[in-house]
Amino acid sequence: MSLDIPVIETDRLTLRGPRLSDHPAFCAYFAEPRSKWNGGPLGPREVEGVITSAAGGWALRGYGLWFVTLKDTETAIGFAGIFHPFDWPEPELGYGIAADYEGKGIAYEAVMAARQAAETHLGLTHLPSFIAPDNARSQALALRMGAVREPDITLRDKVATVYRHPTMEAAA
C-alpha cells in the first residue's frame, strides 16, 4: 500500500509523512520529560507504535500528522497536523517540537503550515487543539495562531483546555 501524503514546504521546514527511519529521533523526543504533553515519556517499542499510528491515520482517515524536518535534512524534529484517535470527539490540530528547537518560531511555522494544508487540501476547518491546562507554552502558541479558548473537556480521564482555530481567511 502506498500512502499519498502531501509534502509541505515552508521557508525553513519540510512537513512529510512518517518514516520508520524517524524512530531514533522520536525515541529521543519521547524520552524527554516534556513529552508528557504528547503521551510520553515512551520507550522504543511504544515510539514504534506512535510512528505506525501516524501512518495509519493517513491510511484510514486520509489525514494525519506530518513529521517536521529542517529543510534539506532527513532528521525529524517534531510533528504537526491532524491527530484523531477513535475516542476523540473530533480531529485535533496537534503538534510537538523537540526541546532543542523550542523558542525559534519553528512550532509556529510548522503548525500554521499544517493548519493551512488541513484547510486547503483536506477541507478541515475550525480545528481545536486540546491542551493540558498547565502547558502554558502550547496555550501561548494557540493564542498566537488566533485560536479562541472554549470550555474545557475531559479526554481519557484528563482535563483538556480547548483552543478553536479560525479559518485561514478569518485569521488574515
N, C-alpha and C positions, 0 to 999 in steps of 0.2 A: 504494500500500500504506500502510495506517495501522498504526502500532505502538501497542499497548496497554501503555504503560509506567506503572506506578503512580507517583503523586506522593506523596512522603513529607514531612510537615511535622514539625519539631521546634520547640522553644522559639525558636530563633534562625535556623533554616535551612529551606530547601526543597531537597529532592533530586528532580530531574526528569530526563527524558530529554535526550539530546544534541540540540543545535540547530546549524545552520550558523552562526548568529549568534554562537556561542561561539568562533568562530575567533580573533578578536583577543585575547581573554582567555587562550586556550590557547597562542597564539603567545608571549605574554608569559611564561606559566608555563614552557613548554618552551625558552625562551631562557635561563632561569636555570640556572646550573651545578648547582644542587641537583636539577634534573630528571633527572640521571643515574640516580637511583633508579627512574625510570619510563621508561627508554629514551632519554632526551634527552642533551644538547640536540638540538632538532629545528628544522628550517626550516619556513616556512609551508606548503609542499606536503606535507611529512611530517605536520604537525599536521592538515591536512585529512584525511589517512588515519587518524589517531587518532580523529577525530570520526566519520567514516563507519564505522570499525571498531566503535566503541562502539555505534552504531545497529545495525550488522549483527549484533552479539551478541544484541541483543534480538530481532531478526527471525529469526535462525537457531536460537537456543537457548531463547528465551523468558525469558532473564535477561541481565543485563549491568551496566554501570557507570551509576550515576546521576551527573549533574553537579550540583554543590553551589553554591547561591547563598545569600547572606544573605536572610532573609525580606523580601519586598516589593521585591526588586531582580531584575533580569534578568541581571546580570553573573555569570558562573561564576567561582568562586574555587578550584575543585578538583573532585575526583571521589571517589566511594566506591561500592563494590559488587562485583559478581562479574566477575572477569577470567578468561577461559578460552580462550586461544589453542589451536589444534589440537594443538600439540606439548606442552601442559601435561598432567601426569598426572591432574589433577582441577581442578574450579573453585576459584579462589582468591578470598579476601576481600582486595581491593586498595584502595588509597587514595593520594591525593596532595592536598596543600593548598598554595596559593601562600604564599610566604615572609612576605608582609605579614600573614597570618592565623595564623601559627605561634605557639604558646605561649599561645593564648587558649581552649583546650579545643574548638575548632571541629572539628578532625580527630576527636577522641574522640566528639563528639556526632554527627558525620556517619557515622562507621564503625559506631557502636553502632546507629544507626537503620537503616543498610544491612544489618547483620547480623541484626537483628530482622526486617526485611522479607524477607530471603532465607529465613529460617526459617519465618516465618508465612505468607507469600504464595507462596513458591516451593518450600518443602519442603527447602531446602538447609541441612543442619546440619553441625556439626563441621568447618567450612571451615578450610583452612590459610591462612596468609599467608606467602608466600615472600619473605624479606627479605635484602638484601645483608648479609654479615657485618659490614661497617663502618658500617651505617646504625643507629647507636645510638638515635636518636630514634624511629624506626619500631619498633625492638625494644621500647623502653620503652612505647610506646603499646600494642603487642600484649600485653605483660605486664599493663598497667593494665586491659586489657579481659578479663583472666582466661585468656588463651591460655597454652598449655603448650609448652615447647620440645621439638621432636622432632629426630631426626638430620638433618643437612644432606643436601641433594640437589644434583644438578647440573642446571641448566636452561640450555639454549643455551650450553653450554661454560663456564658460570659457577656458582660455588658459591652456593647459597641456603640460608639458615637458615630452618627451618620452625617456625612457631608455629601450633599447632592450637587453634582457638577452641571453647569449650564451647557447649552449647545455652543458650538464654536462661534456661531453668528451672534448669540447673545453676549458672549464673553468679549467680543471685539469692540 
